[in-house]
Structures are given as C-alpha cells and as structure tokens.
Amino acid sequence: MTKVVGIRDIARNSNILENYDYVEVKDKKTQDYKGLFVAPKYADEIKAYLEEIIAKKKEEKLNRIMKYAGSMEIEDRYKGLDDKELKSEVAKAKSGL
C-alpha cells in the first residue's frame, strides 16, 4: 500500500510511515516531489539496489577516465618529482639550462 503525504504531515505524525510499503513525500504548497520513504522490510533490498547502481556509475566514470591513462610517457628525469620540482625542471628545460 502507498500514500502521498506532505512534509508537515510526517513531522506531525511519523506513525504514518508504519502502515504503508512506501510513502511519497510532496510539498503540498508547490507540488514538488521531495522523496520517498520505504518500509523497513524493504530497506535492505532498496539499499543493495542503490549501492549497485552507484557502483555501476562510478565504474563507468572510471572507465571513461582510464582510457586516457598511459597515453603519455614521462621522461625518466621527471619521474618521482613533486609538482614544484616538476615545474622548476620543465622551466629549466625550456630555458635551455
């Protein structure tokens, strides 16, 4: 069973959440959809599903980034330098020192 309630309704009476499988929350004044409360018996399933979706999105982002990894090679003289040392070495190389 489901129900649509306002934010103030939940603040006044949190027992509303106990009688339903999920409760949709809307701002009754602006009719904006604010969220969803899920019954405790479904919470673990929903949490696992959301974690799976989030992991897939992170993996997709990582795969997009990783296609550029290794596309450039660093000369041996620049390996192991921090950012300040690297900037100074590059500046020396450009100036011919």
N, C-alpha and C positions, 0 to 999 in steps of 0.2 A: 504494500500500500504506500502511496505517496501523497505529499501535500506541499503546497506552496505557502510560505509564510513570510512575514516581514521581519526585518532585523529587530525591531522593537518587540515583536511577539516572542522571539527567542529570549531576549533579555528579561522580559517579564515572567516567562514561564518556560523553563528549559525542559520540562516534562513532555512538551510537545514532541520532542525528538524520540522518545521511547516507544511511541505507538506506531511508528512508520518504518518502512525499509529504508527510505531516504526522503529527505526534506529539501526542497529547493528554496533558496533564500533570495528574495527580491526586495528591492527598495520600493515600497508601495507608492511613494511620492513621485519618483522619477521613472519607475518601472524598469530600472536597471537590474540585470541579473547579477547577484553578488556571489553565489556559490552554492555548494551542495553539502549537506550533512548526510553521512551514511551510517546506518545502524551498526553497532559493534560486531554483530555476527558476520557482516560483510567487510569489515575494515581490513582484515589481513589480506583478503583476496584483492581488494582495490589497491592496497598499498603495494603488493607484489606487482600488480599490473602497471602501476605508475612508475615503479622503480625500473621495470623492464623497458618502458617507453623512454624514460630519461637516459638509461644506459645506451639505447639504440641511437638517440640523438647525439650523445657525446661521442659515440664511436663514429658516426657519420662526419661530425666536425673534425675529429682527429684524422680520419681518412683523407678528408679534403686537404688538411694541412700537411699530412705526411707525404703526399705526392710531390711536394717541393723539397722534402728532406733529402739531403745527399746530392742535390742538383748542383751544388757549388763545392769546390775544393778549396781548402785553406792551405796556404803555403806553410811549410814546417816552421819557419821563423816566427809565424804569428800564432802557432798553437800554444795553448796554455797561458795566454796573456789575458789580463782582465781588461775592462773597457778603456780605462785611462791609458794603460800601457799600449793597447792596440791602437788607439788614436795617435799617440805620440810616434809609434813606429810607422804608421801609414804616412803621417806628416813628414817624417824624415825621409821616407822612400820617395815621396812626391817632390821634395825639395832637392833630392839628389845627395843627401848626406850619407 
